[in-house]
């Protein structure tokens, strides 16, 4: 390696890294981030490797890196090398290697990414929404991650939102003591501010800027699966898609099927992939997929090869500007047209890995047994008939790669779904996730609480998994 490009003060969002890799045609990129995959002595950060297309390394690359790591016999370090991360420009060093000189380039953390966004959106329309006679007041929470510089520069300086619209914009090593996870469990400061009714639009970002959450006035919550489907249904509000067209959609298997309803109307294909953004990259590189997303608040398009939280927020602001409706009105109109997908995820975190493994093993044996396919479950006044079950596997339509054992699915005759999945975690602790989804077409039934609607399905999930009995838990760690 002869050249390193680093964001000013060491800060770059994950989508900005993807953007820069693609812009300068880099060989790849390394991101040190408070990611889902813990690393470091205390398990406090992860290392993500991006390949030359700006997307996460596919499994074949990660495996090759791992195999090479086992053959390393020595490495050289430069303990006295000092790079001033605050000073923009090139710095050159003689490391006595084949690259003379070795070059380190400090770049503006925001500029290259901002230029890309300018080419995608109608900034004038968004600026008018935020500053015009009928302006909407917004509240944006960067959660003390890397998004502070992006929020201030793009939403405030470029698009005219008042400076006090943005909170928690100073990147802190401990994120201010609160997990930087944009959901109702952790983004409590934003939720409370939105409940007051003063703001018409709210958003929060995670530590590295690839995930987001949307709230409407009075704290109206938009779940990630609905957000993805609503974005898909309103792509005509974005100049980029008017020019490029829409070729297909992608969603991770646990994400609700709300996107599928939109795709059917738009007559475009939907690709159902395992959890993990790397599976979308192949689809986008081959021209099959224009928009994709996950239920964990990650959404993006083929403008990059990463999920992109700020891009998603700008899409929402574009939709608000074009439709001249509130967040809640847009969501309720969507439900009236396509039906509502009630959806919840229940996380059982920090489980003993062997216990989690045996729960999943026994559950797979249970649901894939032939006798299970004819089961009926009666819960209160509800009767659920099993239509099909499987252990999800994915065959990549581009290269034929097969990825097996990506979660257990139970689909009922009314299109309700239960999904059980082990999430990537450290070797010390494991996370088991249960996803429940129920579809309701009748608009008169669209005002219920998701957990109330889904409680019969959750009762079935707890009964067949025995997760509380086998873990000693009384309930999940986090509900989203």
N, C-alpha and C positions, 0 to 999 in steps of 0.2 A: 504494500500500500504506500503510495507516494503522496497522497493528498487527502487531508481530512477537512470536511466542511462542518462547522459547529455553529449552532445558534448563539446569538449574543447572550452572555451571562449563562451559557449552558442550557438555555431554555428553548425547546421546540415542542409544539404539539405533535402528536402522532400523525394527523393528516398533513401537517406542514412538512414533516420528514418525508412522507410519501410524495408530496408535491415537489420537493427539492430534488429527490432522487430522480424523478422523471424529467425534471427541467434540465438538470446538468448531466443527465445520462450517467449517473454514478453506478458503481458495481453493486451497491447495496447500502444498507444503513443499520446502525445499532442504536436501539432506544433503551435507556435505563429508566424504568417507570414503575410506579406503584400499580402494578398490573394485577390481573387475576391470578397470575402464577408467581408465588412468592420466591424470592431468591435472597442472597446475602445472608450474613451470620444470624440475623434475627428474623429472617423471612419477610423483610420489609420492602423489598422491591424485586422486580423481575427484569429479565433481559429479553427484548424482542429483536429478532433479526429480520430485516426487510430485504427482499431480493431486488433485482434490477428493474422490475416493473413497478416498484414502490409498494408491493403487497407483502403480507407475512410469508415467511419461508414455508413452502409446502413440506409435507412430511418427508419426502425423499431427500430434501436438502438438510432438514434438521437431523435426519438419521445419518447422513454422510458426515456432517459436522461432528456428531457424537462418535462415530467410528474413528475419524481422524484424531479426535481428542484422546483416544485411548493409545495412540501410537506416539504422541509427543514425548520427546526425551529432554528437551531444554527450551527455554525461552529467554529473550533478552529484555531488560527493562531500562528505562532512562530516568532514574530517580531525580536527577537535577534539572530535567527539562521543565521549564515553566512557560505556560501559555496564558497570556492575558485575555480572558474570555470576554472582557468588557469592551475591548478595543476592536472596532470593525476594521476589516482588511486582512491582508496576507501577512503571515509571519513564517520565516524560513529557518530551518535548522539543518545542521549537518549531523546525521545519525550514523555516518560511516556504513551506510547500506547502499544498495544499488541505485536508490533514488537520491540524486544530488541536485538540488537540496530537497529535503522533506518539507512539504508545505502544509501549513495549517491556515485555513481561511475562516474568519469569523464573519458571519452574515447576519443581517437584520432578521430577527426571528419571525417577523410578520410579512415583510414586503412581497416576497415571491408568491406566497400563498394568497395574499390580498389581491395581487394582480390576476391570479387565476379566478378568484371569486368575482372580480369585476367583469370578467368575460362570460360568466354564467348567469348573473342576475341583472335585473333592471334596478340599479342602485337608486335612480331617481324616484322610482315608485316607492321603494322602501323608505327613502329619506322623507318623502312627502307624508308617508304614514306616521313617521316618528316626529315630524316637525310642522306639518301643515295645519290648516284650520281645524281639521277633524282628527288631530293627532291622538294616538293611543299612548298611554303611559306604560312603560315596560320596566321589569325588574329582572336583572340577570345576576346569577350567583356563580362565580368562578370557583367557589369552594376551596380557595387558597391553593389551587393547583397551578398548572402552567398557563391556564387560559386567560389570566389577568391581562397580559399585554395585548392579546387578540381582542378581547372584549372592549378594552379602552380604545384601541386604535381603530377597530373596524366599526363597532356599533356606536361608540361615542364620537370619536373624531371624524370618521368618514361619513357615517350615516346620521349623525346629529342627535343621538339620544343624550339626554342630560347626564352629566358625570355621575350624579347620585343615583342613576338607574342601576349602576354596577356595584355589586358588593363582593367582599372577600376576594379582591383582585390582586392581592400581594401573594406571590408564590411562597409558601412556607414549607419547611422540611417535614413538619408534623401535621401539615394541613390545618393548623389551628386546633388540633386535638380531636377533630371530627373526621370519620372516614369520608373521603371525597367520592361518594357514590351518589349519583343523581337519582334518588328515588324518595318516596314519601317517608321512609324510615330515617334517612340521614339529612335530607335537604329541608330540615324543619324551619330554619330561619326564613327561607323563601316561602314555604307553605303558609307560615303565619302572616307574612307580609301580604301575600295574595288574598288571604281570607278577609282582609280588611276592606276589600272592594275598591281600593284606590287605583290599582294597576289592572290593565286589561290583558296583559300578556306577561308570563314569567317563564324563565328557563334556567336550568342549572347544568353545569358540565362536570365531568369526572376529572381525575387527576391529570390525564394526558390529552384530554380534549376530543376523544373519539366517540364518547357517549354523552347523552343529553336527556333532559326531561322537560316536558311542556306542561305548563299550568295556565288555565284561563282565569278570568275574573272570579273572585270569591273562592279561589283555590280549586277550581274545576280541573280535575286530573285527566290527562290524556294518556292512556296506557300505550306502551311502545308499539304493540301490534296494531292498534287502531291508528296510531300516528303514521306508521308505514303505509297502511292502506289508504289513508286520507291523502298523504303526499302523492301516492300513485294515481289516485283519482283526479288530482289537480295539477298534474305536470304541465298542462297547457299554460299555467301561470308563470312558467319559467322559460325565458328566452332560449336557454341552452337546449331544452328538450323540443322546443318548436323548430329549432334548426337541425338537431341531430336525429329526431324521431325517437320512438320507444320500441325496442326490439324484444324485451322480455323482462321478467321480474324474478328475483331470487329471495328465498327466505329460509332460515334455519328450520329444521324439522319441529323443534318445540314452539316456534312462533305460531300464533293463532292463524287460522285459515282465512282471516278477514281479507288478506291480500288476494287470495284466490278468487273471491267474489268479484273484485274489481278487475282482475285480469280476464275473467270470463267475459265481462261486458266489453272490455277494450279489445278482446280477441288477441291477446298476447300470451305466450307460454309462461308458466311458473316453474322454477326449478327449486326443489326441496332438498336442502343440503344438510350435512351434519353441522353442529354448532362450531363456529370458528370461521373467521373472515377469509382465511386462505382458500376455502372452497369456492368463494365467489370470484376470486381473481381469474381463474381459468375461464369461467363463463364470460367475464367482461373482456378478457384479452381476445377471446374468439368471436366477440361481437354478438353473443347470445343474450346478454343481460345488461339492462340500462340502469336498473334500480334494485337495491337489495337491502335486507335488514334482518335484525335479530330482536328477540323479545327482551334482551338485556339492555335496551335503549341504545343500540347501535344501528345507524342507518347511513347509507351512502349511495353514490352513483358511480358511473364509469368515468367521471372526471378525475378520479383517483383510484387507488386500489386499497383504500382503507376506509373504514367507517369514519364519519366526519360530523361531529356534533354541531359546530358552528354553521356548516353548510345546511344541516337540517333545520336549525333555527331560522336561517335566512329564507329557506323554502317556506316555512310557516308564516313568516312576516310577509312574504310575497303573496301567499294565498289570502292573508288578511287584507292586504292592500287591494287585491283584485276583486275579492268577493264582497268587501265592505260589510263583513259580518264579524261577530265575536267568535272566539275560540269555541265556546259552548255551542253556538248556533251552527257552526261548521260541522262539529262532531255529530250533533243531533240530526242535522240534515243527511249526513252520511249514513247514520244508522237507519233513518227512515227509508233511504233508497236501497241500501244493501243488507239491512239487518244488523243486529248487534251481536258481537262475539264476547260473551262474558268470559273473563280470563283471569287467572291468578297463578302465581308461582310461589311455592313454599320451599324454603331452603333449610335443610338440616346440616348445619356447618360443624366443623371440628369433630367429626366422628372418627372413631378408631377405624383405620382402613380395613382391617380384616372383617370387622362387623359389617361395614358398608358393603364390602365385596360379597359376603355370604347372603346379605339381604337381597342384593341384586341377582345373585346366582339362583337363589331359591325362587325368587319372583319370576325370573325368566322361565324356569322349569314349569312353574304353575301356569303361566298365561299361554305358553306355547304348546301345552298339552292339548290334544284334540278335544277332550271333554270340556275344556274351558270355553271353546268357541261357541257353545250353545248355552252358556250361562245366562241367567237373568238375576238381577239384583233389585230387590225391593227396599227402598229407603223412604219411609213416610208414605206420601201419596205417589211417589215416583217409582217407575219400573224401568230399569236400564237393561237392554238386551245387547249382549256382545255381538258385534258384527264381524270384527276381525282383530287379530293381534299379531305383533311381530317384534323382532329385535331389528331395529332399523339399520339397513346398510345402504350405502350410496355408491352408485356406479357413475363416475365422472363422464359426462357425455362428450367431453373433449378428448381425453386421453385414455379412457377406459379403466382408470385406477379404481379399485374397489376398496371401500372403507367400511369395515364391519363393526357391529356391536356399538352403535351410537345412541342407544336409548331404547327403552321398552315402550311400546305403544299399545293402547287398548282403544279401539274405535267402536262406539256404540251405534245402534241403528238410527238414532236421532242426530247423528253427526257429532255428538259429544265426544271428547277425547280425554284420556288420562295418559300422561307420559312420565316415566321415571328415568332419571339420568344421573350418572355419576359425573360430577364436574371436575375439571382439572384442578388439582390442588397439590399441596406439598406431600412428600412421602410420609410425613408425620401425622397429618390429619386429612380427612376426606370430607367432601360435601356431596350430599345426596339431595337431588331436587325433584319435586313433584309438581307437574303442571296440570291444570284442569281447565277445560274449555267447554262452553255450552253455547249453542247458537239459538238466537231468538229473532224471528222475522217480525212478529207482531209489535208495532210501535207502542201500543198501550202497555207493553211489558218491558220497556226500555229504561225505566226509572228505578230499577231495583239495585241493591248493593251487590256487587259481584260475589262476595263471600257467602251471602245468603243464598244466591242462586246456585252457587257451586258446592254448597255444603253437602248435598247428597253424594256428589261425585267424590268429594274429599273423604267422606265416610267410607266409601267403597275402597278408595286408595289405602286408607289406614288399616282397613280390615284385611285386605289381601297381602299387604306388605309387612304388617305387624311391626312397623318401624318404631312405635312408641314402646312396645313391650321389649323389643330386642335392643334398644339403645338406652332405655331408661328415661327418655325425653318425654315431656308432657306436651310439647308442641314444637313447631319450627323455630329457627333462630330469627329468620327474616321472612316477611311476606311482602310480595310485590305484585 
